[in-house]
């Protein structure tokens, strides 16, 4: 399994599509993520990434704080990994209306429905989010910019994702059985496809975790640590496997990933331990041993530094 799949599996992303929107030109709105909390959506407090997927039409989008304006069209996904408020509309020169004020709490299992605009050209999109423990998702989401556009219309198999989204939205509107579950899984699938597509567009000079996954030597080291996290790895071991000197691997790894190999390995082991703690009642000592700790006391100290609470207390709170 590749490192991206490993991380996605470990963080256990919980997804949902929560909004079905139709705006007609001219329109401009400010999207803030308390929107979900106001609507009483499950998992909203733990959300780490949000997206808009354009089903029909077109619009423009930018961060409220400023920066680049992106054009979105059918099949495009706009991804916001860091909760940033943004402006979207047919004309961003208009005074934006706050989308939170347009929302009423939907019945259980149904989407928020938004209809707004001046009656001109229509843009239809769905919005979704992914939730997980932020500390566990750090390697992945910290590597992403505040906003990115990912064209999925021409991606292999992407058209059937859009078709399923349209079907899921229709089923939800008609109170179809199981539609909420379908949409939740589709939001996860959309996110995975978006991350893979984004990773494929990175230039050789770019840094970040996804760039590290693509780098032959650093990617090899990541694959080894992910494949055998409990092994007593050293930088020398990893360098030998990656066909680099110890210093060269350390410099290259830190330059792309943002931290030395052994520090990354420690975080990854603790993320895996957190996943196991959350998943069931396996003894803590056994979990500690499996992720590479000879001493439960050492594991407890490391876990508390990373997650802010000892393993037993963290497990009780995570259930």
N, C-alpha and C positions, 0 to 999 in steps of 0.2 A: 504494500500500500504506500502511496506517495505521502510526503509530509503534510501537504494541504489536507488530504483526506484524513490523516491522523489527527490533526488539530480540530477539524470540524467534528470528528467523531468524539473527541475528548470533551469539547466544550458543550456538546449536546444542545445544539441550537433549537429553540422552540419558536416556531414561526406562526404568523397569522396574517391573513389579508383582512383588513378592518374597514376599508373605505371604498365605496364605489361612487365615482364623481363624474359629473358632466357639466362642463362650463362652456358657455357660448360667448363669442366675441362681441364687444370688448369686455375683458375681465382681467383682474389682477388680485391675487390673494397672498396673504402671509401665512405660512404653515409653521406651526409650533407644535412640538410633541406633547405638551400637556393636553393637546387635543385628544389623545388616546385615554389619558387618565380621566379627563372630564367625561368621557363616554363610558367609563367603567369597564374598560377592556382588561381581560385577564392577562397577567404577565407584563403589563405596561411598565411597572416600576423597574423591572429588570431589563428593559429593552436597551439594546446597544447599537442597533443599526436599523435604518428606515429606508423605504424605497417608494418611488412612484414608477409604475409601469404603464406606458401609453398604449392603449388599445386602439384608439382612433384619433385622428387629427394631429395637432401640433401646438407647441407652446414654447415659451422661453423661461429660463430659470437661472437664478443666481443666489448666492448667500446674502442674507440681509446685511452682513458686515461689509459687503463689497467683494470685488474681485471679478473673475471672468463670468460672462453670461453665456450659457449653453443653450443651444436650440435642440428641442426634443421633438421627435416624430414617432410615427407608428412603430412599435417594436422596440423603442428605446426605454432603458431603465435608468433613472436617476437615483443614485445611492448616497446616503448620508450616514457615515459610520460613527459620527461623534455628536449626534443630537443637535446639529446646527440649525437654527431658524433660517428659513429661506423664503424668497419671493418667486412666485411663478404666475404666468399669465400670458394672454395674447399680446399685451402691451405693458411692459414693465415701467413705463413712464406714468401710468395711472397710479393714484393713491391706493395702496393695497388694503383690502378688507381682511380683517383677521378671521381666519377659517374657524377658530375656536367658537366664535359667536354664532356660526351657522349650524353647530352640532347639537343634536339632542340625543340622549341615551337611547340606543336601539333596543328592541326586544332581545332576549337571550338567543344567541346563535345567529343573529342577523347582522348584516353589514350596516355601517353608517352610510346613508345616502345623501349626497350633496348635489344640488342643482342650482346653478347661479349663472348670471351673465346677461348680455344685452340682446341675445336672440340671433346672433350671427353664426359664423362657422363654429362647429362644435368640436370640443376636445374631450375625449372620454379616457379615463385612466382609473386604475385601482392602486391603492396604497397598502403597504404591508410593513411589518416589522419582524425583527428577530430578537429574541431575548435569551440571555444566558448570564452566568456569573462573569462579570467584567474582568476580574483578575485572570480567569482561565482563558479569556479570549484575547488577552493582551498581545501575544505574538502576532496574531492575525490583524486585528483592527487597528492597532497602533501604527501599522505600516501603511495604512490607507489615508489618502487626502480627505479633506472635509467634505468634498462633493465630487462625484465623478459620473460621467455619462457612459453607459455601456450599451452599445448597439447590439441588440439580440435578434433583430429581424432576419439577418442573414446567417445566424449561427445554425449549425447542423442540429435539427430537431427542435429549434426554438419556436417554430410556428405552432407545433402541437402544444407547447407550453401556453402560448397565448390563447389557443383554442380552448384548452382546459380551464384557463382563467375565466374566459367568457362564459363557459358552461357552468363553472362553479358559482360565478356571480349570479347567473340566472337561477340556479338551483337555490341559492341562499335567499334571493328575492321571493322565490316561490315556496320557501320553507322546505326545500328538498332534504330528505334524510341523508345525513352524513356529509352535507356540503361544507360545513365548517371544518371538518377534519381534512377534506380534500384540499380546501384553500390553505390550511395550515401547512400541509406537506408541499403544496405548490410554492408557497413563499420560501420554504427552505430550498427547494430545487432551483428556484430563480436565483437565490443568493449564491448557491454553489456555482451555477453556470456563470453568473456575473463575475465572481472572483477568479474563476479560471480564465475567462475572457480578458479580464483586466491584467492578469499576470502575463498573458501572451503578448500584450501590447507594450510591456516595459522595455525600455531601451537598455543596452548593456551598461550605460553609465549610471542608471538609477539605483538607489539603495532601497532598503526595507526588507521585511521578512519574505515577501513574495519574490522579490528579486533574488534573495538568497536561495530560495527553493529552485529557481531556474539556473543558478550558477553551477557549473559542473562540479567544482571542488566543494564549495560550501553546501550545495545540495546533497552531495554524497555524505558529508559529515552529518547533516540534518537527518538524512535517511537512516544512518547507522544509529544515531541517538534515539530516534523514534522507533526503530525496529527492535532495539534491545535496551530499553531505558534503565533496566536494573543492572546492567553490566558495569563493571568498575572501569569506565572509560577514563583515559587520560588524553591530553591534547596530543601527546606523541602518538598514541594509538590512532586517533582520528586523522592526524596528519599523514601517517603512513598509508592508511586506507585511501586517503584523498590524493595521494601522490604529490604532497607538498611538504616543505619543511615545517617544523613546529611554529616558527615565527611567522612564516608566510601565511599559514592557515589562520593563526590567531589574528593577524592583521586583517586578512581578507574577510574573515567571519565577523569580526567586530565592526568593520567598515560597512558591511551590508546589513547585518542583523541588529547592530546597535549595542551589543554586549558580548563579552568573551564566551567561548564555547562552554566552559564549565558552569558559568553563571546561567546560560541558557538551559543547559541540561538540568540544573537544579530546579529552575522554574517549571520545566516540562515534567519532571518527576512529581513535583508537588501538584501540578494540574491533574495528572493521572491519579494521584492519591485522592484528590478532592472528588474526582469523578467516582472512584470506588466507594468513598465514604458516603456519597449521596445516593449511590445505587442500592445499598443494602447493609446488612449487619455483619459483614466480614470483620474479623478481629483487626484492630488497628495495628498490632504488631506484625500481622501477616501482610497487610498492605504496605507497611514501612519496608519490610524485607523485599517485597516484590519490586518496589521502585528504587531499590539500591541503598537502603539504609541498614547498617548492621545494628544500630542502637535505636530503640524506640524513643529514648530521651532526646537524641539528636534530631530524629524526625519530628518530634513534637515541637522543638525549638524552631526548626526551619519552617514548619507549617505555620506556626503562629506569626513568624516574621512576615510571611507572604500573605496570609489570609486574615490576620488580625485576631485570631482565636485559636486555641488548641484544637486538635483534630476531633476529640469527643464533643466539645461544645459546638464546633462548626457543623458537625454531623447533625446534632439535635436541631440546630437552627435551620438547616437546609432541607429537612424532611417536610 
